[in-house]
Amino acid sequence: MGVTRERVRQLEAQALRKLRHPNRIRFLNELHERG
């Protein structure tokens, strides 16, 4: 992988921001309730 550690850190931070998005949380909760 030709990706620098800094780039990996940026991607992780970006992914965490997306995961913390309220709509994403609601979506995951709905999936969880469906079983």
C-alpha positions as CSV (number, residue, x, y, z in Angstrom):
1,M,0.0,0.0,0.0
2,G,1.5,3.3,-1.1
3,V,-0.4,5.3,1.6
4,T,1.4,7.4,4.2
5,R,0.5,7.1,7.9
6,E,-0.7,10.6,7.8
7,R,-3.1,9.8,5.0
8,V,-4.4,6.7,6.8
9,R,-5.0,8.9,9.9
10,Q,-7.0,11.4,7.8
11,L,-9.1,8.6,6.3
12,E,-9.8,7.2,9.8
13,A,-10.8,10.6,11.1
14,Q,-13.1,11.1,8.0
15,A,-14.7,7.6,8.5
16,L,-15.3,8.3,12.2
17,R,-16.9,11.7,11.4
18,K,-19.3,9.9,8.9
19,L,-20.1,7.2,11.4
20,R,-20.9,9.8,14.1
21,H,-23.4,11.5,11.7
22,P,-26.9,11.4,13.3
23,N,-28.5,10.0,10.1
24,R,-26.0,7.2,10.0
25,I,-26.7,6.4,13.7
26,R,-30.4,6.3,13.1
27,F,-29.9,4.1,10.0
28,L,-27.7,1.7,12.1
29,N,-30.3,1.6,14.9
30,E,-33.1,0.7,12.4
31,L,-31.0,-2.1,11.0
32,H,-30.3,-3.4,14.5
33,E,-34.0,-3.3,15.5
34,R,-34.9,-5.4,12.4
35,G,-32.5,-8.0,13.7
